Amino acid sequence: MSSERRKFSRVKFDTDVKLIKGLESFAGKLLDVSLKGALVELQGASSLSRGDDCVLDISLNNREIVLEVEARLVFHKDSHLGFRFFDIELESMVHLRRLIELNIGDPDKINDELFFLANS
């Protein structure tokens, strides 16, 4: 995707992720995250297909905080999976916003992204 089309800042963030789809659960690593989605590395997820809806549990602060996000698989190549968020609890959104804000260092940019997200 070209940078002109990207409306949300991605930040690299290395932490554990648990993906849940129905009765299946997979452990992986978060590679990067934005307000709208995430890229994760996951081994052994061959049963997943583009369009699948899942729950992503993203661990922060040594698992003291867990962001729970409902997401749709939109990209799958080898062990890299890209997800678009479609539902997130308010508390998780507050933590996600803070994580991105701290990593991009531009509070105005994150506010613009939140405005865009709320109006899209």
N, C-alpha and C positions, 0 to 999 in steps of 0.2 A: 504494500500500500504506500502510495507516495506521501511525502510529508505535507503536501498541500491539502490532502484529504483528511489527514489525521487531526482530530479536534481535541484530543485528550493527551496530556503528557504521560509518557510511560516512564516509570522509574524502575531501575534494576533493584531487586530486593531478594536476597537469598534467605529463604525460610521454608519450613515444612508445610506441605499441603496434603490434605486428605480429600479425595474425591469420592463422592457417594452417588451411585446410580442404582436405584432400586435396592436390591439386596447385596449388590457388589460394592466393595470398598477398595480403593487403591491409594497407596502412599506415594508422594512425589515431592518435587522441589518447585517452589515459585521462582521463575526467572525474571519476570517483570510484571508490573501491575499499573493500571490506570483507573480512573473513576468508572470506566465503562467495561473493563475486561482485564484478563490476565493471560500470560503465557506460562505454562507449566511444563516441567519435564517429568514424564511418567513412564516407567518401564512396565511392560506386560499389560497394556490396556488395549489389546487388539480387539476386544469386544465392543469398544466404543466407536461410534460413527458420527460424522457431521450431522448436526441437527439434534443430537441427544441432549436432553435436559438433565442436569446434575446439580448436586450441592457441592460447593467448594468450602472446606474449612481451612482457613489460612491462619497459621499460628504466629503470634507476635509475642515479644518479651518472654522468650523461653516458655511459651504456651500459657502465659498468664492471661493473654487476650487471644480469643479466637474469633476471627471474622467469619461469619456464616453467610454465604452468598449463593443464590440460585443463579445458575449460569447455563448457557447453551454452547455446545461445542461447535465452533465455526471453522476451525483449522486443525488438521491432524497430519503431521508428517513425521514419520519415524517415531521418536519418543517425545516430540514436541507437540503440545496441544494448546490451541488458542481458544479462549472462552469469552463470550460476551455476557456481561451481567444483565439480568432482567429483573431481579428482585433482591433487595438488601435491607436488612433491619436498620433502623435509624442509628442505633448505637454502633453497629458495624460501619455504617457510612461515616460517622464522626471519626472513628479510628482510621479508616481508609483515607479520608480527607487529610487528616493530620500527618499520616505517613507520607503521602505524596507532597504535601506542603513543605515538610521538613527536607525532603530530598530534592525538590526543584528550586527551593529558595526564593520563590516569587509568589507571595500571597495573592497579588492581584491576578496572576495567571490562573491560579486555582479557583478564585472567585468567578472569573470569566467562564471557566469550564463548568462549574456548578450551575451558573446561569444558563449555559447552553444545554446542559443535561436536563435541567428542570423544564426547559421550553422545547424540548425535542420529542 
